[in-house]
Amino acid sequence: QVLMNYHFPGNIRELENIIERGVALANTNIILPESLTFSGKVKPPPTTAPNEESNSLFQAAASEEELYDLGIERIVADLEKRLILHTLQKTNNSKMKAAELLQLSFRSLRYKVKKYGLS
């Protein structure tokens, strides 16, 4: 939820870096908000406890070993997909506006939408 509410001043690479640092800093099989570090002066809004409906890969992993078995690429891909979907919903499916918010080229966003089957 913290990541979904965070305004990314960078692009998808920044998201990947945040996730990689979170995995490295986490002491449990779930990456907690305290394990996430954000660059710059922009701070994420306060969070609430995760709801039980969340389908995050982090929460789906029953153990730390299972989390490692998923691999960073799959975890980042899952988060990237959900962030793109959330942004498309926020922009009423305007790919131009979503690409601008995500700081991606329109072409890159179009590729990712197709890659994740979000069209």
C-alpha positions, 0 to 999 in steps of 0.5 A: 500500500505504501508503494501504491500511494507513493508519488515516484519522482523517478521511473520504474527503475526507481521502483525496482531499486526500492524493492531491491533495497526492501528485500535486502533490508527485510528481516521477515518473509514480508517486506514491511514499510519500515524496510522501504527507503525512498529517495529525495525529500518526497515521503510516502503517506502514512499507511494502514495495516495491510488488508486481508484482500491483498494479493501481493506476492509478498503475502502469498509467500508462506516463508522467507524461502518461498519469497526467495524462490519467487525471485526479484524479477517476478516480484518487481514485475508483479509490483510494476504490473499493479502500479501500471494498472492502478495508474491507468485506472487513475487516469481513466485508461489514458495511456498518455497521462499514465505514461507521464505520471510514471515517467515512462515514454508512451511507447514503453508504457504501451509495451508494458501494458501488452506484456502484462495483458492489461489492454 
